[in-house]
Amino acid sequence: MKLLFVATLALLALSYLDQVDSSAYDKIVSHSRIRARNQGNNVCALQQVMGTTKKYFSTCRNWYKGSICGKKAVVLYECCPGYMRLEGMPGCPAVAPIDTVYKTLDLVKADITKQYSDISKIKEEIDGSGTYTMFVPSDDAWNQLDGTARKALESNVNNELYNTLRYHMVNKRLLTKDLKNDMSLESMYNNLGLYINHYSNGIVTVNCARIINANQVATNGVVHVIDRVISAVGNTIKEVINNHEELGSLSAAFNVESSLLEQLGEPGHYTVFAPTDEAFDKVDREVIERVLGDKNVVQALLKYHVLSSVQCSEAIMAGLQYETMEGSSIEIGCDGDSLTVNGIKMVLKKDIVTRNGVIHLIDQVLMPDSAKQVTELISGSQSTFSDMVSELGLSAAMRPEAQYTLLVPLNGAFNEEVMSMDQRLLKIILENHILKLKVTLSELYNGQLLETLGGKFLRVFVYRTAVCIENACMVRGSKEGSNGALHLLTSLIKLPTTTVYEMLEADGRFTVFLSLMEMAGLTDMLKQEGGYTVFAPTDDAFDGLTEEDMTLLTSDVNALRTILLYHFSNGVFINGGLEGGVTNLLKTIQGNNLQVMSGKYNGVFINGGLEGGVTNLLKTIQGNNLQVMSVNNSIQVNSVDVPGNDLMASNGVVHVVKTLLYPGDLPVGSEDLLLLLKRLIKYIQIKFVSGFTYKEIPLTFIKRTITTHIVESVPEIKVSDPSITTYTRVIETQPRITEVIVEGNTSATEISKIIKTSPVVTQITKVIESKPVVKKVVIEGDPGVTKVTRVIESHSASSDGEIEEFTKLLGEDVTKIKKVMGGEVHILQEEEIKKIIEGGGPGITTVTKVIKSEPHIIEGPDFSNPDQIDMESERIAKLIKKGGSQKRAAVKKSPGMKRKVRLVRHPSKRRQ
C-alpha cells in the first residue's frame, strides 16, 4: 500500500511538472489531440479558414464558433507534430524518423528552403555536427516574397541568400516551450536580433512570422516551420516614424509632445497603430489645430495609438480588447486577412517589425474620448438630448474652453409627454442636466451635491453596482473628454422641490398618517433635512377607524411610535440603484442592519434601487426589517403591493402602501390594541404576549432647530440732563420697533422685555418719521432704573419634542437708546405672550415661553399734532416727578391715545 501511495504521488508530481513546463502552444496542441481522439492515436484537429491555406490549432472560442477572424473554418484531422501515418492503420501510430536539420526539411516539406540550402552552401552546417534552431519558411512563404527581392537573393546566393538563411537560424536548440514571450534571440547572421512572441492563444511568432509546424526534432537541433520569410531588423519605432515617407504628419504630432517619441526610441515592447498622412488629411483642420494646440490633448491622442505589448497580426484570431497607453481600450480584431481596429478595416500595412515592437499603418486617426470635446462624445443613442440642447439655446454654455459635465438621458427618456412640454419648462429641466464642473465617474460619491447650470444642486447616490443622480440612474457608457465628462442616464432628472411632509400634505391621501405622526411627536422627521425612505399608508389603510380606535391607538406613545417608525428606513432607496442577486446589509441609525437584496446604505434608494425577483430586507428606524421585493419595476414590502413608488422629495422618497405595516416578530401586550391592529393589518398574524410593553425609542434622529434673536439696541433717544426737553430723532432701522415700554420701580434692576430709563421728560419737540415709525412711547417707572435688558432667545430640543425658550438678560448702560444693528428685532406684544415664567435654574434669570407672530405696527398717539405732544409730555413729566412705587403706576389715557395692552403673567410662578 505504501509503494502504491508513493507511486501515485510521483505520478502527480511528474504530471504537475509537465504542466508547469508546457507552453501555451503545447496546451493548444493537447486540446487538439482531445478533439480528435476518435480519429486514432496522435491525431490533432485543426481549423482551416475556408478559401485559404491557413490552418490553426484552435482555441475553444474559435472551435465552438466554427470561425476564425470572422470567416468560416472547416475541421481537418492531421498527424500531430512529430508523428506519421502508416498505411492500413488508424491514426498516426509512427514516430517520424530523426535526422539532421537538413534532412528534416524533407519531412516538413520545405522543398524551396532545402534547395536554397544546397545552392548557398548552408547545407554543410545544418547537415553536420552542432546544434541549431532553424525557423524554416514554408514554400508558400517563399512564393509570397516580393519577386524583385527573391531574384536578388537568387542572384547572390553566396552572400544575400546565405545571410538570409543564417538570419533564420539560432546556434542552440529551442523548442516552443523555450520560446518565451518578448524574448530576443541572437541570429547566426551578425548576431542580429530575432524577436519572439508567445501568445496565450498558442500562437508563437518570430519577427511576427507565425510558427505553423513546430518542434520537429533533429539530431543536431530542431525545425520550426514559419509562414513568411523574415528580414533583419535594425530600427526602433522612433526611427521608423521619423523616416517613413508616409508618416510625416504623425512625426510632426509626436514632436509637439516629444516625451512619448523618446520613449519609443528606447528598448521595450510596443505596438503602434500609425496613421498615415492621408489619414490626418481626413480630419477636420479645425479639430487638428485644436488638438495640436494643447500638449495634454496631443499626448492623449498619440498614446491612444500605442500599446505596451507587441501584437503581431498573425496572433489575432478574434476581436479582443487591449489597453492603450492613454488608459482606455481599443478592440483589435480581424476580418479574413484584414486587421481591424474597433471593428473597422483600417490597416494598410501590417507588421513593420522594429527592435522594440511592431508598427501597423492605418488609414484613420484614432480619436480617444480624452482628446474630444464633451459634445463630441454624444452618440446616436443620445441624439435627442443633443438636438434639444441646441434648439433651446444651451449650447453657448458648452464652450471649448469651459469645463462642464453632461448628464445625458437616452433617447427613450424623451417621450411624447416630455416633448410636448412648454419650451421654457423643458429648458429649465435640461439646464439641470449640465453641471458647472467636470466630474468623472470615479469622482462621484454618496451624498455629493452637484451644482447645475441652472444653479440647482443635485444629490448623488452611490450603490454597490450603480450610481444615481436624484431619480435617474446611470447606465454604462460614462466618458471623459478633454474639457469635461459625460454620463448616460436612464431617465430625465426630476428635481424635487418639497419635503416629504409637504408632499404628503399636498397629496391629500395621507391625513390620518400625518395626524398620527403629529400625535407621536414625529412630524419633524418629515420636514427636516436628511434622507428617509417612507412607506406611507394612505387613508384607506385606516378605513373604519373610529374616534375610540384613534384614542386607543394614540394612548400609548411608545406603541404609536414603534408602529409609525416601522414605516421609515434610514436612507433613501430608489429602484435603479440596488444590486440584484445578493443580500445587502444596511446599517440603521439605531445600529442594526437592513438586509436589502438591492442596494447600499446611506444612499437615496427609489424603486430602481431594489433588486428584481428577490426579497429586500430594509431595517427600519424602529429596528425591525421590512421585506421589500421589486417585481417588474414594482415594489412589494412585506408581501404588500406598493401601488405608487419613487415619489421623490428633497429629504427622501415615498412609496405608497394601502395597509398599515407591523413587524412580524413583535408581539402586542394589550388585547384591545391587538383587536384593533388585526382589523387594520391582514397580511400577517400578530402575536399576543400578555404584559408586553413597548420600549421607549429615543428620538435622537430628530433634529431640533436652534434659533437666536438678539436685541442689540433700539433707535436712539438723546438725553441731555435729568430734565429732557427734546426728543430729537427717530432713526430708520431694520427690523421695525413696534412698542417701547418703560416700567418698574425703585428697586428694579432687570426686567424682561423692558427698556428702562430714569430722566424726566418735560418736552418732546420734534419727531422725524421714517420707516419704520415708532407709534407709541410709554415711559413709566423710577429715576433709579439705569439698565436696559438685551434678550437672547434660543431653542433646544427635549426628548419629547417640546421646545423650550430661554431668555437671557444682559444688563447694559442706557444713557441713550441705540440704533438697531444685526438681525430682526421683535418686541413682543401682550397678545403674543402666552406665559412668562419668572425664575429658573442656576444661571437662568428668566424663562419665557413665547408664541411668535410676525412683526407689526401698533397704533399709538398721533405725535404729528403739536398740542398732543405737549399734553403727553406734561403728563409723563408729572408722573415721573412723583416717583415710582412698588406697585405698577397707572397711566392716564391722553386724548387720542390708545390704552396700552398689559403683559399677561403666569399666575403659578413667583418672581425670583
Secondary structure, 3 states (H helix, E strand, C coil): CHHHHHHHHHHHHHHHHHHHHCCHHHHHHHHHHHHCHHHCCCEEEEEEECCCCCEECCCHHHHHHCEECCEEEEEEEEECCCEECCCCCCCCCEECCCCCHHHHHHHCCCHHHHHHHHHCCCHHHHCCCCCEEEEEECHHHHHHCCHHHHHHHHHCHHHHHHHHHHHCEECCCCCHHHCCCCEEEECCCCCCEEEEEECCCCCEEECCEEEEEEEEEECCEEEEEECCCCCCCCCCHHHHHHHCCCCHHHHHHHHHCCHHHHHCCCCCCEEEEEECHHHHHCCCHHHHHHHHCCHHHHHHHHHCCEECCCCCHHHCCCCEEEEECCCCEEEEEEECCEEEECCEECEEEEEEEECCEEEEEECCCCCCHHHCCHHHHCCHHHHHHHHHHHHCCCHHHCCCCCCEEEEEECHHHCCHHHHCCCHHHHHHHHHCCEECCCCCHHHCCCCCEEEECCCCEEEEEECCCCEEECCEEEEEEEEEECCEEEEEECCCCCCCCCCHHHHHHHHCCCHHHHHHHHHCCCHHHHHCCCCEEEEEECHHHHCCCCHHHHHHHHHCHHHHHHHHHCCEEECCEEECCCCCCCCEEEECCCCCEEEECCCCCCCCEECECCCECCEEEEEECCCCEEEEEEECCEEEECCEEECEEEEEECCEEEEEECCCCCCCCCCECCHHHHHHHHHHCCCCCCCECCCCCCCCCCCCCCCCCCCCEECCCCCCCCCCCCEECCCCCCCCCCCCCCCEEECCCCCCCCCCCCECCCCEECCCCCCCCCCCCCCCEEECCCCCCCEEEEEEEEEEECCCCCEEEEEEEEEEECCCCCCCCCCCCCCCCHHHCCEEEECCCCCCCEEEECCCCCCCCCCCCCCCCHHHHHHHHHHHHHHHHCCCCCCCCCCCCCCCCCCCCCCCCCCCCCCC
